[in-house]
Amino acid sequence: MKHIELPPSKLFFTIGEVADMFEVNTSLIRFWEKEFAIIKPKKNAKGNRLFTPDDIKNFQIIHHLVKEQGLTLKGAQKKLADNKEGTLKSVEIIEKLTRIKSKLQNIQEHL
C-alpha cells in the first residue's frame, strides 16, 4: 500500500498534485472522480478541481482496490457500497503494517 504523507497545513490539492501522489495520469483522477461518488472535489472560480484530504483518503482506498487488489471498477464500487467503513479499516491496517515493515527493514539494514 502506498503511504501518502499530507502536509497538515494544506487544505486543498490540485489534480496534478493528486496524480503525482498516486503516480497516475490526471485523466485517471478525473475518470475515478466520475466513477466513484465518494470523490467530491471543490472547484475554484476557474473550474479547477481542488481535492481535500478526505478526497485523498478516498483515492487511497480506490487505488488500493483497483491497482493493488486488482478489482474491476464495478467490483470496487460494490465493495465500497457494501462496506465502506470495513474497507477503510482494512486499508488503514495495511498502511500501518507497510510502515512497520519499512521501519523494520531499515533497522535490519543498519545492524
Contacts in CASP RR format, 6 or more apart in sequence:
PFRMAT RR
TARGET T0000
AUTHOR 0000-0000-0000
METHOD contacts of the structure
MODEL  1
MKHIELPPSKLFFTIGEVADMFEVNTSLIRFWEKEFAIIKPKKNAKGNRL
FTPDDIKNFQIIHHLVKEQGLTLKGAQKKLADNKEGTLKSVEIIEKLTRI
KSKLQNIQEHL
1 60 0 8 1.000
1 64 0 8 1.000
1 68 0 8 1.000
1 91 0 8 1.000
1 94 0 8 1.000
1 95 0 8 1.000
1 98 0 8 1.000
2 21 0 8 1.000
2 22 0 8 1.000
2 60 0 8 1.000
2 63 0 8 1.000
2 64 0 8 1.000
3 95 0 8 1.000
3 98 0 8 1.000
3 99 0 8 1.000
4 21 0 8 1.000
4 22 0 8 1.000
4 56 0 8 1.000
4 60 0 8 1.000
6 13 0 8 1.000
6 53 0 8 1.000
6 56 0 8 1.000
11 52 0 8 1.000
11 53 0 8 1.000
12 42 0 8 1.000
12 50 0 8 1.000
12 51 0 8 1.000
12 52 0 8 1.000
13 21 0 8 1.000
13 50 0 8 1.000
13 51 0 8 1.000
13 52 0 8 1.000
13 55 0 8 1.000
13 56 0 8 1.000
14 48 0 8 1.000
14 49 0 8 1.000
14 50 0 8 1.000
14 51 0 8 1.000
15 26 0 8 1.000
15 29 0 8 1.000
15 30 0 8 1.000
15 41 0 8 1.000
15 48 0 8 1.000
15 49 0 8 1.000
15 51 0 8 1.000
16 26 0 8 1.000
16 29 0 8 1.000
17 51 0 8 1.000
18 29 0 8 1.000
18 51 0 8 1.000
18 55 0 8 1.000
18 56 0 8 1.000
18 59 0 8 1.000
19 25 0 8 1.000
19 26 0 8 1.000
19 28 0 8 1.000
19 29 0 8 1.000
21 56 0 8 1.000
21 59 0 8 1.000
22 29 0 8 1.000
22 59 0 8 1.000
22 63 0 8 1.000
24 63 0 8 1.000
29 59 0 8 1.000
30 49 0 8 1.000
32 39 0 8 1.000
32 59 0 8 1.000
32 62 0 8 1.000
33 39 0 8 1.000
33 41 0 8 1.000
33 49 0 8 1.000
35 73 0 8 1.000
35 77 0 8 1.000
36 58 0 8 1.000
36 62 0 8 1.000
36 76 0 8 1.000
36 77 0 8 1.000
36 80 0 8 1.000
38 58 0 8 1.000
38 61 0 8 1.000
38 80 0 8 1.000
38 84 0 8 1.000
39 51 0 8 1.000
39 55 0 8 1.000
39 58 0 8 1.000
39 59 0 8 1.000
39 62 0 8 1.000
40 55 0 8 1.000
41 49 0 8 1.000
41 50 0 8 1.000
41 51 0 8 1.000
41 52 0 8 1.000
41 55 0 8 1.000
42 49 0 8 1.000
42 50 0 8 1.000
42 51 0 8 1.000
42 52 0 8 1.000
43 49 0 8 1.000
43 50 0 8 1.000
44 50 0 8 1.000
51 59 0 8 1.000
57 88 0 8 1.000
60 91 0 8 1.000
60 95 0 8 1.000
61 80 0 8 1.000
61 84 0 8 1.000
61 87 0 8 1.000
61 88 0 8 1.000
61 91 0 8 1.000
62 76 0 8 1.000
62 80 0 8 1.000
64 91 0 8 1.000
64 94 0 8 1.000
65 71 0 8 1.000
65 75 0 8 1.000
65 76 0 8 1.000
65 79 0 8 1.000
65 80 0 8 1.000
65 87 0 8 1.000
66 72 0 8 1.000
66 73 0 8 1.000
66 76 0 8 1.000
71 79 0 8 1.000
79 87 0 8 1.000
80 87 0 8 1.000
END
